[in-house]
Structure formats: C-alpha cells, structure tokens
Amino acid sequence: MLCSVVILNWNGTAVMREFLPSVLAHTTMPDTEVVVVDNGSTDDSLAYLHSIEGTPQAGQAHLRIIAFDTNYGFADGYNRAIATLDSTFTVLLNSDVMVTEGWLQPVLDYMQSHPDVAAAQPKILSYPSLKNHQQHPDEPVTFEHAGAAGGYIDRLGYPFCRGRIMNYVADDRHQYDTIADIFWASGAALFVRTEVYKQVGGLDAAFFAHMEEIDFCWRLNSRGYRIVCVPQSEVYHLGGGALAYDNPKKTYLNFRNNLLMLYKNMPAVQLARVSICRWVLDYVAALHELMIGKPQQFLAILRARRDYWRMRRSFAAKRKENRSLAQKLRTPLSKRIIIVDFFIRHRHE
C-alpha cells in the first residue's frame, strides 16, 4: 500500500458527516486507502461509518474502520492504529478537515523524490473563513491556527507558523506558496513515512493531546530528517473540534505539554535558560487571565506548571534517549522571540 489516510474519531458523527465525504471523494490515487479509527465513541459514529462502508460510491476511496473500545487520546489512538499499517506513507488527518481535489499528489510526489524528508504538511487554511468567503467574495480566506503554512519554534520554546503568530492568523495572499523546510508539521494533516514513524516511537502517548506532533517532529529533526510544507496541496480545517480554543483543559494541556516537550528535547544549557524565562512568563500569563476575569484559565496554567514538575522524573529516560540520538538540528530553532515581535514590535507575520 502506498498511502493510508488515517482519521481519528471520538463522538464526532456530525463532523464526520460534514467532512468525511470530501476525503473519500478526493483520496483517489492508486494504492491508497482511508482508515477511520473510532476511539471508543459512545455516540452513533460507528453506525454511520458502517452505513457508508457498506455502500461505497464509484470513484471514491476505499474506507476501512478500526474500532477501539476506549478513548486512547490523540497520540496513543494514532500509535495503536499506525502499528497495524504496512503502507509506505501515512497521513494523520483530523476529522474536521476538508480536503481538495488532488491533495495527496504534490506532497507524496515530493516525499518520494526526497528520501531525507520524513514528514510534511499541506497548506492549512481556515474552513470557517472559506465558508465566509463563499458568501462574501471580498472577504479573504485566512490560514488556520493549527499549522498554517508550516511551524517553527522560537528561542523561548513557543510554537508559531508561517501565517500564524500567537492567536493572529494572516490572510492567505499566496505569500507562502513555496515549498519550505519547517521545524514541525501540523497534526491536523501530517504526512509521515510509516517506517520512520514507528522507528522514532510515534507520538508520545503521555501527552494525551496537544503539542505531541511538535515533539514528534523535534525528534525527527534532531535525528537528521527534513520536514517540509508543500503548499501546492491545500486543505481546510475547522479547528477546535475536540476542545474549543478557550477551553481550560486545552490551556492546561498546551502549557503542560509545551514544557514537557522542551524538557525532552532541549540541550541542557539552553533548557536551563529557557526554563527560568518560562517560569516568569507562565505566571505572568496566569495573572493576566485572572485580571481579565478568567479564573479557570488562571487555574489551568497553575495546574500545568505543577503537573509538569510532577511528571519530569517520568520523562527523564525519554530525555536521555532523545539527547543521546540527537544530531545537529536539520532546521534549527528560530532566533525570534515571538512575544516581543507580537506585543512590542507589532509584527504579526
């Protein structure tokens, strides 16, 4: 099998009804399949999936279903599913992504002709902005927060993207239409070499959800592989499907997992400097949430800091392994400090 497109679902019948048809219609390259992994849903997801599995439409991709009896989370759900695959390439695709005609071809062609590329992503645009543009053609289509045109990490360990800094997303003016080496590719539409995915251990299940694809790409990067964005492929992402952007649980996971990722992967001297800065900045962020009347967000950041320290010891072996296997980063961390760029220099791209 050349490529398996793997979609993880949890209680997402409405989302699957809206977005899965585009995947089945446009994933038509030879020797490809669409695999929907149900992560222990308690709604009628499986009934819906089995109904379309049994009635394939002409010209559509083959649909295969893997059903788990429990919710393993984003990371371990994908790991368990990909462990069963023997395809050359795997695409981890969010259930709330609309793909476009021919979306697989440019990325797979590039990866096949560049064996040093272990992971890639398409250009990821905002599905809500597309719907708005269709109704109001003068309104632009914007990039989507989770990946945009490829991700990087700044000097303090904050992720950002071509087309997205902090919570600002830029309009797609075709300014990022060139293939580019990036530090991390978005888990919303992550192309990987299946064998390499398994070799480096896949996504870290201890993260449960959020930041796990950045941690995964860091491991790839530090072991000499390239990661690229191929914007000749475009997809549209709804975003915030499992957890809304302002959900305290999302805030907790993002803060905690970002710190765990830095601990796992940063060289010791750099980690010491960054940890001091982040201690200050995280508490400033928490106090800001409290001052603007969001006590649950304040508590989420405090819990994230607490649990990061509680979990560090259990990550020591992972850090030792990562640092022992690390080479010079293929794409280094950015020299930018995005909070300075965003809040002081007012630079939004």
DRENNUTOR-126337 format. One record per residue (C-alpha): x, y, z; residue in one letter. Coordinates in nm, 3 decimals, m for minus. Layout:
<sites>
SITE        c1        c2        c3   loke
SITE         X         Y         Z      A
...
</sites>
This chain:
<sites>
SITE        c1        c2        c3   loke
SITE     0.000     0.000     0.000      M
SITE     0.138     0.340    m0.096      L
SITE    m0.057     0.557     0.148      C
SITE    m0.308     0.522     0.431      S
SITE    m0.505     0.830     0.533      V
SITE    m0.591     0.777     0.898      V
SITE    m0.867     0.975     1.067      I
SITE    m0.919     0.951     1.442      L
SITE    m1.279     0.991     1.557      N
SITE    m1.431     1.030     1.900      W
SITE    m1.805     1.107     1.928      N
SITE    m1.785     1.304     1.608      G
SITE    m2.077     1.188     1.397      T
SITE    m2.178     1.539     1.290      A
SITE    m1.820     1.627     1.196      V
SITE    m1.772     1.302     1.008      M
SITE    m2.091     1.359     0.809      R
SITE    m1.966     1.702     0.703      E
SITE    m1.601     1.629     0.627      F
SITE    m1.552     1.259     0.551      L
SITE    m1.725     1.278     0.210      P
SITE    m1.457     1.518     0.080      S
SITE    m1.184     1.280     0.194      V
SITE    m1.345     0.980     0.026      L
SITE    m1.411     1.179    m0.293      A
SITE    m1.060     1.322    m0.328      H
SITE    m0.839     1.041    m0.196      T
SITE    m0.836     0.855    m0.523      T
SITE    m0.467     0.799    m0.600      M
SITE    m0.394     0.434    m0.682      P
SITE    m0.295     0.213    m0.390      D
SITE    m0.438     0.441    m0.121      T
SITE    m0.699     0.388     0.148      E
SITE    m0.892     0.586     0.408      V
SITE    m0.889     0.439     0.758      V
SITE    m1.124     0.578     1.023      V
SITE    m1.019     0.487     1.376      V
SITE    m1.300     0.512     1.627      D
SITE    m1.160     0.597     1.968      N
SITE    m1.428     0.438     2.185      G
SITE    m1.716     0.665     2.075      S
SITE    m2.043     0.647     2.264      T
SITE    m2.250     0.827     2.001      D
SITE    m2.368     0.675     1.671      D
SITE    m2.035     0.723     1.494      S
SITE    m1.982     0.354     1.422      L
SITE    m2.333     0.311     1.288      A
SITE    m2.276     0.599     1.047      Y
SITE    m1.935     0.470     0.941      L
SITE    m2.062     0.118     0.879      H
SITE    m2.351     0.258     0.672      S
SITE    m2.112     0.426     0.427      I
SITE    m1.856     0.146     0.443      E
SITE    m2.116    m0.088     0.300      G
SITE    m2.224     0.145     0.020      T
SITE    m1.908     0.278    m0.149      P
SITE    m1.962     0.530    m0.427      Q
SITE    m1.796     0.491    m0.767      A
SITE    m1.465     0.674    m0.789      G
SITE    m1.429     0.711    m0.413      Q
SITE    m1.158     0.584    m0.184      A
SITE    m1.189     0.256    m0.002      H
SITE    m1.296     0.305     0.360      L
SITE    m1.168     0.079     0.636      R
SITE    m1.277     0.101     1.001      I
SITE    m1.073     0.027     1.312      I
SITE    m1.280     0.036     1.631      A
SITE    m1.129     0.071     1.979      F
SITE    m1.328     0.005     2.293      D
SITE    m1.186     0.303     2.481      T
SITE    m1.061     0.657     2.415      N
SITE    m0.682     0.636     2.393      Y
SITE    m0.643     1.005     2.320      G
SITE    m0.498     1.163     2.008      F
SITE    m0.144     1.033     2.048      A
SITE    m0.195     0.672     2.154      D
SITE    m0.500     0.633     1.933      G
SITE    m0.286     0.707     1.629      Y
SITE     0.004     0.497     1.756      N
SITE    m0.214     0.191     1.801      R
SITE    m0.370     0.231     1.458      A
SITE    m0.044     0.301     1.272      I
SITE     0.120    m0.001     1.436      A
SITE    m0.111    m0.217     1.222      T
SITE    m0.023    m0.045     0.892      L
SITE     0.234    m0.150     0.633      D
SITE     0.180     0.140     0.391      S
SITE     0.482     0.342     0.278      T
SITE     0.324     0.669     0.386      F
SITE     0.063     0.755     0.645      T
SITE    m0.139     1.075     0.671      V
SITE    m0.269     1.167     1.015      L
SITE    m0.578     1.369     0.924      L
SITE    m0.810     1.543     1.167      N
SITE    m1.175     1.452     1.133      S
SITE    m1.268     1.819     1.082      D
SITE    m1.058     1.873     0.770      V
SITE    m1.200     1.923     0.421      M
SITE    m0.950     1.814     0.157      V
SITE    m0.936     1.932    m0.203      T
SITE    m0.903     1.755    m0.535      E
SITE    m0.557     1.610    m0.585      G
SITE    m0.444     1.699    m0.233      W
SITE    m0.227     1.388    m0.185      L
SITE    m0.027     1.403    m0.507      Q
SITE     0.201     1.707    m0.453      P
SITE     0.309     1.603    m0.104      V
SITE     0.364     1.237    m0.185      L
SITE     0.549     1.324    m0.506      D
SITE     0.784     1.550    m0.312      Y
SITE     0.844     1.295    m0.037      M
SITE     0.908     1.016    m0.288      Q
SITE     1.169     1.227    m0.470      S
SITE     1.332     1.348    m0.146      H
SITE     1.409     1.047     0.075      P
SITE     1.550     1.271     0.350      D
SITE     1.202     1.416     0.409      V
SITE     1.032     1.218     0.685      A
SITE     0.728     1.438     0.742      A
SITE     0.533     1.706     0.561      A
SITE     0.213     1.905     0.564      Q
SITE    m0.004     2.086     0.310      P
SITE    m0.109     2.448     0.337      K
SITE    m0.379     2.453     0.605      I
SITE    m0.649     2.714     0.563      L
SITE    m0.948     2.805     0.778      S
SITE    m1.269     2.626     0.689      Y
SITE    m1.491     2.894     0.855      P
SITE    m1.313     3.166     0.656      S
SITE    m1.369     2.964     0.336      L
SITE    m1.743     2.946     0.410      K
SITE    m1.746     3.321     0.478      N
SITE    m1.554     3.388     0.155      H
SITE    m1.806     3.186    m0.043      Q
SITE    m2.085     3.407     0.091      Q
SITE    m1.884     3.730     0.077      H
SITE    m1.622     3.705    m0.200      P
SITE    m1.450     4.026    m0.090      D
SITE    m1.360     3.864     0.242      E
SITE    m1.026     3.679     0.236      P
SITE    m0.954     3.318     0.319      V
SITE    m0.722     3.301     0.620      T
SITE    m0.472     3.049     0.739      F
SITE    m0.580     2.812     1.015      E
SITE    m0.427     2.833     1.359      H
SITE    m0.313     2.470     1.381      A
SITE    m0.034     2.461     1.128      G
SITE    m0.099     2.733     0.868      A
SITE     0.193     2.708     0.621      A
SITE     0.434     2.521     0.848      G
SITE     0.558     2.551     1.203      G
SITE     0.867     2.675     1.386      Y
SITE     0.974     2.721     1.749      I
SITE     1.120     3.043     1.883      D
SITE     1.409     3.088     2.127      R
SITE     1.181     3.051     2.429      L
SITE     1.009     2.738     2.305      G
SITE     0.688     2.897     2.176      Y
SITE     0.550     2.745     1.855      P
SITE     0.446     2.969     1.566      F
SITE     0.380     2.926     1.197      C
SITE     0.418     3.086     0.860      R
SITE     0.084     3.266     0.860      G
SITE     0.014     3.246     1.235      R
SITE     0.174     3.407     1.538      I
SITE     0.011     3.383     1.881      M
SITE    m0.363     3.392     1.810      N
SITE    m0.330     3.607     1.497      Y
SITE    m0.384     3.432     1.164      V
SITE    m0.292     3.604     0.840      A
SITE    m0.490     3.623     0.518      D
SITE    m0.371     3.383     0.251      D
SITE    m0.223     3.621    m0.008      R
SITE    m0.017     3.339    m0.163      H
SITE     0.283     3.474     0.029      Q
SITE     0.373     3.122     0.146      Y
SITE     0.325     2.928    m0.176      D
SITE     0.681     2.799    m0.194      T
SITE     0.790     2.462    m0.057      I
SITE     0.983     2.531     0.264      A
SITE     1.174     2.340     0.528      D
SITE     0.996     2.380     0.860      I
SITE     1.058     2.272     1.218      F
SITE     0.723     2.099     1.271      W
SITE     0.427     1.989     1.065      A
SITE     0.073     2.011     1.194      S
SITE    m0.106     1.707     1.330      G
SITE    m0.418     1.830     1.152      A
SITE    m0.276     1.692     0.825      A
SITE     0.056     1.524     0.895      L
SITE     0.223     1.317     0.621      F
SITE     0.486     1.074     0.754      V
SITE     0.694     0.784     0.639      R
SITE     0.528     0.495     0.823      T
SITE     0.852     0.310     0.892      E
SITE     1.021     0.621     1.033      V
SITE     0.714     0.697     1.245      Y
SITE     0.748     0.357     1.410      K
SITE     1.128     0.379     1.441      Q
SITE     1.121     0.702     1.644      V
SITE     0.834     0.587     1.864      G
SITE     0.544     0.775     1.712      G
SITE     0.354     1.034     1.913      L
SITE     0.417     1.047     2.287      D
SITE     0.107     0.896     2.447      A
SITE     0.187     1.065     2.780      A
SITE     0.091     1.396     2.617      F
SITE    m0.260     1.259     2.552      F
SITE    m0.333     1.555     2.320      A
SITE    m0.173     1.885     2.209      H
SITE     0.194     1.950     2.121      M
SITE     0.257     1.581     2.054      E
SITE     0.315     1.638     1.683      E
SITE     0.568     1.913     1.758      I
SITE     0.753     1.683     1.996      D
SITE     0.745     1.410     1.731      F
SITE     0.882     1.645     1.464      C
SITE     1.154     1.765     1.701      W
SITE     1.273     1.406     1.731      R
SITE     1.273     1.368     1.353      L
SITE     1.454     1.696     1.309      N
SITE     1.722     1.618     1.566      S
SITE     1.790     1.281     1.401      R
SITE     1.870     1.436     1.067      G
SITE     1.539     1.421     0.881      Y
SITE     1.380     1.708     0.692      R
SITE     1.024     1.829     0.747      I
SITE     0.856     2.041     0.481      V
SITE     0.541     2.227     0.391      C
SITE     0.418     2.163     0.037      V
SITE     0.162     2.441    m0.019      P
SITE     0.066     2.312    m0.364      Q
SITE    m0.163     2.090    m0.157      S
SITE    m0.440     2.273     0.029      E
SITE    m0.682     2.159     0.298      V
SITE    m0.937     2.345     0.508      Y
SITE    m0.952     2.288     0.884      H
SITE    m1.248     2.369     1.107      L
SITE    m1.034     2.376     1.422      G
SITE    m1.129     2.343     1.787      G
SITE    m1.320     2.024     1.713      G
SITE    m1.248     1.826     2.031      A
SITE    m1.186     2.123     2.261      L
SITE    m1.270     2.488     2.200      A
SITE    m0.974     2.726     2.183      Y
SITE    m1.068     2.889     2.514      D
SITE    m1.139     2.563     2.697      N
SITE    m0.935     2.547     3.022      P
SITE    m0.844     2.185     2.951      K
SITE    m0.687     2.290     2.619      K
SITE    m0.496     2.566     2.801      T
SITE    m0.376     2.316     3.060      Y
SITE    m0.257     2.064     2.800      L
SITE    m0.086     2.326     2.585      N
SITE     0.111     2.476     2.876      F
SITE     0.199     2.141     3.037      R
SITE     0.292     1.964     2.716      N
SITE     0.496     2.253     2.585      N
SITE     0.712     2.240     2.897      L
SITE     0.744     1.860     2.877      L
SITE     0.844     1.887     2.512      M
SITE     1.119     2.137     2.593      L
SITE     1.244     1.915     2.875      Y
SITE     1.253     1.611     2.647      K
SITE     1.441     1.775     2.363      N
SITE     1.641     2.088     2.453      M
SITE     2.015     2.077     2.527      P
SITE     2.088     2.124     2.898      A
SITE     2.238     2.475     2.889      V
SITE     1.964     2.611     2.666      Q
SITE     1.695     2.437     2.871      L
SITE     1.821     2.598     3.192      A
SITE     1.799     2.948     3.043      R
SITE     1.462     2.890     2.882      V
SITE     1.314     2.732     3.197      S
SITE     1.386     3.045     3.400      I
SITE     1.228     3.269     3.137      C
SITE     0.926     3.045     3.104      R
SITE     0.872     3.029     3.479      W
SITE     0.831     3.407     3.479      V
SITE     0.628     3.427     3.159      L
SITE     0.388     3.146     3.250      D
SITE     0.300     3.309     3.581      Y
SITE     0.258     3.645     3.407      V
SITE     0.020     3.475     3.164      A
SITE    m0.172     3.317     3.453      A
SITE    m0.208     3.650     3.634      L
SITE    m0.324     3.815     3.314      H
SITE    m0.603     3.557     3.279      E
SITE    m0.709     3.623     3.636      L
SITE    m0.710     4.001     3.587      M
SITE    m0.934     3.980     3.281      I
SITE    m1.186     3.766     3.467      G
SITE    m1.092     3.414     3.358      K
SITE    m1.017     3.230     3.683      P
SITE    m1.049     2.885     3.522      Q
SITE    m0.775     2.972     3.274      Q
SITE    m0.562     3.104     3.561      F
SITE    m0.603     2.774     3.748      L
SITE    m0.536     2.572     3.431      A
SITE    m0.194     2.736     3.389      I
SITE    m0.108     2.681     3.756      L
SITE    m0.206     2.314     3.730      R
SITE     0.000     2.280     3.415      A
SITE     0.309     2.416     3.590      R
SITE     0.251     2.188     3.890      R
SITE     0.197     1.876     3.682      D
SITE     0.496     1.949     3.463      Y
SITE     0.719     1.930     3.770      W
SITE     0.543     1.617     3.889      R
SITE     0.591     1.445     3.552      M
SITE     0.951     1.547     3.480      R
SITE     1.102     1.246     3.653      R
SITE     0.897     1.005     3.443      S
SITE     1.030     1.179     3.130      F
SITE     1.397     1.155     3.230      A
SITE     1.458     0.835     3.032      A
SITE     1.295     0.985     2.724      K
SITE     1.514     1.293     2.754      R
SITE     1.825     1.077     2.788      K
SITE     1.734     0.877     2.478      E
SITE     1.649     1.186     2.271      N
SITE     1.967     1.368     2.365      R
SITE     2.183     1.060     2.300      S
SITE     2.040     1.020     1.949      L
SITE     2.031     1.390     1.865      A
SITE     2.245     1.532     1.590      Q
SITE     2.261     1.897     1.492      K
SITE     1.906     2.012     1.421      L
SITE     1.833     1.994     1.048      R
SITE     1.613     2.305     1.087      T
SITE     1.727     2.494     1.399      P
SITE     1.506     2.677     1.643      L
SITE     1.418     3.025     1.523      S
SITE     1.614     3.317     1.667      K
SITE     1.291     3.510     1.701      R
SITE     1.113     3.579     2.031      I
SITE     0.754     3.593     1.918      I
SITE     0.609     3.760     2.228      I
SITE     0.848     4.051     2.161      V
SITE     0.762     4.052     1.792      D
SITE     0.389     4.036     1.860      F
SITE     0.337     4.264     2.159      F
SITE     0.623     4.515     2.121      I
SITE     0.716     4.524     1.753      R
SITE     0.355     4.453     1.644      H
SITE     0.487     4.207     1.390      R
SITE     0.213     3.962     1.308      H
SITE     0.384     3.752     1.041      E
</sites>
